[in-house]
Amino acid sequence: MNVFAGFDGHSGGRTALHVMGITPTKYYASEVDKYAMQASAAVFPDIIQMGDITKWREWDINWSTIDLFIGGSPCQGFSMAGKMADIKGHDYNKRVYSGEGKAPSLAANSGGNLEPKVLIQQTPRGKNKGGIKALNGKTPTLSANSWEHNNKLSIQNPCLKNVHYRKLTPRECGRLQTIPEDILDTLLSAGISNSQLYKMFGNGWTIDVIVHIFSTMELPVQVWARQLELFDGDKV
Protein backbone atom coordinates (compact mmCIF):
# COMPACT_ATOMS: atom_id res chain seq x y z
CA MET A 1 0.00 0.00 0.00
CA ASN A 2 1.30 3.44 -0.96
CA VAL A 3 0.44 6.32 1.35
CA PHE A 4 0.62 10.08 1.03
CA ALA A 5 0.46 12.15 4.23
CA GLY A 6 0.01 15.90 4.00
CA PHE A 7 1.15 18.06 6.91
CA ASP A 8 2.72 14.93 8.33
CA GLY A 9 4.19 16.29 11.58
CA HIS A 10 5.87 13.50 13.52
CA SER A 11 4.03 10.97 11.32
CA GLY A 12 1.08 10.12 13.52
CA GLY A 13 -0.59 8.48 10.53
CA ARG A 14 2.38 6.21 9.99
CA THR A 15 2.39 5.42 13.71
CA ALA A 16 -1.28 4.42 13.52
CA LEU A 17 -0.55 2.11 10.59
CA HIS A 18 2.34 0.63 12.58
CA VAL A 19 -0.01 -0.08 15.49
CA MET A 20 -2.31 -1.87 13.06
CA GLY A 21 0.54 -3.99 11.75
CA ILE A 22 0.63 -2.28 8.35
CA THR A 23 3.93 -1.37 6.73
CA PRO A 24 3.36 0.82 3.66
CA THR A 25 5.26 0.01 0.49
CA LYS A 26 5.92 3.74 0.14
CA TYR A 27 5.03 6.50 2.56
CA TYR A 28 5.28 9.99 1.05
CA ALA A 29 5.13 12.89 3.50
CA SER A 30 4.74 16.62 3.10
CA GLU A 31 6.23 18.55 6.01
CA VAL A 32 8.27 21.73 6.41
CA ASP A 33 9.04 21.74 10.13
CA LYS A 34 12.62 20.48 10.50
CA TYR A 35 12.06 19.14 14.00
CA ALA A 36 8.97 17.20 12.99
CA MET A 37 10.91 15.69 10.09
CA GLN A 38 13.77 14.85 12.44
CA ALA A 39 11.31 13.09 14.73
CA SER A 40 9.61 11.07 11.99
CA ALA A 41 12.96 10.09 10.46
CA ALA A 42 14.12 8.78 13.83
CA VAL A 43 11.14 6.43 14.02
CA PHE A 44 10.54 5.66 10.34
CA PRO A 45 13.71 6.32 8.33
CA ASP A 46 12.10 5.07 5.10
CA ILE A 47 9.64 7.99 4.90
CA ILE A 48 9.97 9.89 1.62
CA GLN A 49 9.87 13.59 2.50
CA MET A 50 8.51 15.77 -0.31
CA GLY A 51 8.64 19.19 1.36
CA ASP A 52 6.27 22.13 0.99
CA ILE A 53 2.78 20.98 0.00
CA THR A 54 2.21 24.14 -2.02
CA LYS A 55 4.78 22.81 -4.48
CA TRP A 56 2.95 19.53 -5.03
CA ARG A 57 2.78 20.06 -8.80
CA GLU A 58 6.58 19.82 -8.92
CA TRP A 59 6.81 16.47 -7.11
CA ASP A 60 7.78 13.27 -8.84
CA ILE A 61 4.81 11.22 -7.64
CA ASN A 62 2.52 9.04 -9.68
CA TRP A 63 -0.69 9.98 -7.89
CA SER A 64 -2.58 7.09 -9.44
CA THR A 65 -0.49 4.71 -7.32
CA ILE A 66 -1.51 6.31 -3.99
CA ASP A 67 -3.87 4.01 -2.09
CA LEU A 68 -4.35 6.14 1.02
CA PHE A 69 -4.31 9.94 1.20
CA ILE A 70 -4.27 11.38 4.73
CA GLY A 71 -3.50 14.71 6.35
CA GLY A 72 -4.59 17.42 8.69
CA SER A 73 -3.78 21.02 7.86
CA PRO A 74 -2.63 23.40 10.61
CA CYS A 75 -5.67 24.31 12.71
CA GLN A 76 -4.40 26.97 15.12
CA GLY A 77 -5.94 29.69 13.00
CA PHE A 78 -9.37 28.09 13.31
CA SER A 79 -9.19 27.22 16.99
CA MET A 80 -10.16 29.18 20.08
CA ALA A 81 -6.50 29.00 21.13
CA GLY A 82 -5.29 30.58 17.90
CA LYS A 83 -6.24 33.49 15.68
CA MET A 84 -9.76 32.20 15.09
CA ALA A 85 -9.26 32.91 11.40
CA ASP A 86 -11.11 31.79 8.31
CA ILE A 87 -9.65 29.62 5.54
CA LYS A 88 -7.81 32.62 4.08
CA GLY A 89 -6.24 33.56 7.38
CA HIS A 90 -8.57 36.48 8.07
CA ASP A 91 -9.35 36.98 11.74
CA TYR A 92 -13.12 36.68 11.91
CA ASN A 93 -13.19 38.47 15.27
CA LYS A 94 -11.38 41.29 13.44
CA ARG A 95 -9.29 42.21 16.46
CA VAL A 96 -7.70 40.78 19.58
CA TYR A 97 -8.75 43.81 21.65
CA SER A 98 -12.14 45.27 22.42
CA GLY A 99 -13.44 48.46 20.90
CA GLU A 100 -11.87 50.37 23.79
CA GLY A 101 -8.47 48.93 22.95
CA LYS A 102 -8.44 46.68 26.01
CA ALA A 103 -7.71 42.97 26.02
CA PRO A 104 -10.54 41.00 27.65
CA SER A 105 -9.49 39.02 30.72
CA LEU A 106 -10.37 35.48 31.67
CA ALA A 107 -12.74 36.80 34.34
CA ALA A 108 -14.80 38.83 31.86
CA ASN A 109 -18.06 37.35 30.58
CA SER A 110 -18.61 38.54 27.03
CA GLY A 111 -21.23 36.02 25.86
CA GLY A 112 -21.25 34.20 22.56
CA ASN A 113 -19.93 30.97 24.13
CA LEU A 114 -16.69 32.80 24.92
CA GLU A 115 -17.28 32.95 28.67
CA PRO A 116 -14.21 31.89 30.63
CA LYS A 117 -14.44 29.31 33.35
CA VAL A 118 -11.36 30.35 35.33
CA LEU A 119 -10.70 33.13 37.84
CA ILE A 120 -7.32 34.79 38.37
CA GLN A 121 -6.45 35.14 42.05
CA GLN A 122 -3.64 37.35 43.37
CA THR A 123 -1.81 37.05 46.65
CA PRO A 124 -0.86 40.28 48.48
CA ARG A 125 2.53 41.54 47.35
CA GLY A 126 4.10 44.99 47.32
CA LYS A 127 1.43 47.67 46.88
CA ASN A 128 -1.04 45.12 45.63
CA LYS A 129 -3.56 44.09 48.31
CA GLY A 130 -4.36 40.88 46.47
CA GLY A 131 -7.70 39.45 45.46
CA ILE A 132 -9.11 39.39 41.94
CA LYS A 133 -8.11 42.92 40.91
CA ALA A 134 -4.78 44.34 39.86
CA LEU A 135 -3.22 47.67 40.86
CA ASN A 136 -5.24 49.54 38.23
CA GLY A 137 -8.53 48.04 39.40
CA LYS A 138 -8.83 45.74 36.39
CA THR A 139 -8.69 41.99 36.42
CA PRO A 140 -5.38 40.92 34.83
CA THR A 141 -4.98 38.46 32.00
CA LEU A 142 -3.31 35.14 32.61
CA SER A 143 -0.30 36.09 30.51
CA ALA A 144 0.49 39.11 32.70
CA ASN A 145 2.67 38.05 35.62
CA SER A 146 4.62 40.96 37.07
CA TRP A 147 6.17 40.75 40.52
CA GLU A 148 3.41 42.77 42.20
CA HIS A 149 0.53 41.29 40.25
CA ASN A 150 1.55 37.71 41.11
CA ASN A 151 -1.32 36.17 39.16
CA LYS A 152 -2.50 32.68 39.99
CA LEU A 153 -5.35 30.49 38.82
CA SER A 154 -8.09 29.95 41.36
CA ILE A 155 -10.49 27.02 41.11
CA GLN A 156 -13.66 27.66 43.08
CA ASN A 157 -14.07 24.24 44.67
CA PRO A 158 -13.99 23.79 48.47
CA CYS A 159 -12.97 20.15 48.04
CA LEU A 160 -9.67 21.17 46.45
CA LYS A 161 -7.32 22.42 49.14
CA ASN A 162 -3.54 22.62 49.11
CA VAL A 163 -3.50 21.45 45.49
CA HIS A 164 -0.27 21.97 43.60
CA TYR A 165 0.01 22.02 39.83
CA ARG A 166 2.95 21.22 37.62
CA LYS A 167 3.63 21.20 33.92
CA LEU A 168 3.16 17.90 32.12
CA THR A 169 6.35 16.27 30.90
CA PRO A 170 6.86 15.57 27.17
CA ARG A 171 6.42 11.85 27.88
CA GLU A 172 3.08 12.47 29.59
CA CYS A 173 1.92 14.62 26.65
CA GLY A 174 2.94 11.85 24.26
CA ARG A 175 1.03 9.32 26.32
CA LEU A 176 -2.05 11.54 26.27
CA GLN A 177 -1.83 11.33 22.47
CA THR A 178 -1.63 7.53 22.87
CA ILE A 179 1.75 7.28 21.15
CA PRO A 180 3.09 3.74 21.73
CA GLU A 181 5.79 3.62 24.39
CA ASP A 182 8.51 2.25 22.12
CA ILE A 183 7.93 4.99 19.55
CA LEU A 184 7.72 7.57 22.32
CA ASP A 185 11.10 6.40 23.62
CA THR A 186 12.59 6.98 20.17
CA LEU A 187 11.04 10.43 19.85
CA LEU A 188 12.27 11.50 23.27
CA SER A 189 15.80 10.36 22.49
CA ALA A 190 15.98 11.94 19.02
CA GLY A 191 17.83 15.04 20.24
CA ILE A 192 14.79 17.32 20.00
CA SER A 193 14.15 20.01 22.62
CA ASN A 194 11.22 19.75 25.00
CA SER A 195 9.70 22.89 23.50
CA GLN A 196 9.59 21.31 20.05
CA LEU A 197 8.26 18.03 21.46
CA TYR A 198 5.42 19.85 23.21
CA LYS A 199 4.64 21.59 19.93
CA MET A 200 4.67 18.36 17.92
CA PHE A 201 2.52 16.42 20.36
CA GLY A 202 0.07 19.30 20.63
CA ASN A 203 -0.20 19.60 16.85
CA GLY A 204 -0.29 15.85 16.29
CA TRP A 205 -3.07 13.31 16.11
CA THR A 206 -4.35 11.08 18.90
CA ILE A 207 -3.09 7.75 17.61
CA ASP A 208 -5.91 5.57 18.93
CA VAL A 209 -8.46 7.79 17.17
CA ILE A 210 -6.66 7.39 13.85
CA VAL A 211 -6.36 3.64 14.37
CA HIS A 212 -10.11 3.50 14.91
CA ILE A 213 -10.74 5.46 11.71
CA PHE A 214 -8.31 3.33 9.72
CA SER A 215 -9.95 0.17 11.04
CA THR A 216 -12.95 0.90 8.79
CA MET A 217 -10.79 0.47 5.68
CA GLU A 218 -10.85 -2.68 3.59
CA LEU A 219 -7.69 -4.48 4.65
CA PRO A 220 -6.05 -7.83 3.91
CA VAL A 221 -7.03 -10.78 6.10
CA GLN A 222 -3.68 -10.83 7.91
CA VAL A 223 -4.15 -7.21 8.95
CA TRP A 224 -7.57 -7.93 10.40
CA ALA A 225 -6.01 -10.80 12.33
CA ARG A 226 -3.53 -8.36 13.82
CA GLN A 227 -6.43 -6.03 14.70
CA LEU A 228 -8.21 -8.77 16.63
CA GLU A 229 -5.04 -9.55 18.53
CA LEU A 230 -4.57 -5.88 19.45
CA PHE A 231 -8.10 -5.02 20.51
CA ASP A 232 -9.52 -8.34 21.73
CA GLY A 233 -6.35 -9.65 23.33
CA ASP A 234 -6.74 -13.03 21.61
CA LYS A 235 -4.36 -14.45 19.09
CA VAL A 236 -5.92 -15.77 15.92
Protein Blocks (a to p, Z undefined) as FASTA:
>chain_A
ZZddehklnolmlmmmmmnopacfbdcdddfbfklmmmmmmmmmmbccebjfklmmmpcc
dfklpmbdcddddfklmmmklnopafkopafklpabdfkopacdfkbceejolacfbdcd
dddehjbnghjbdfkopacdfklccfklopacddddfklghiacddddfklmmmmnopaf
klmmmmmmnopafklmmmmmmmmccfklmmmmmmmpccdfklmmmmmmmmnopaZZ
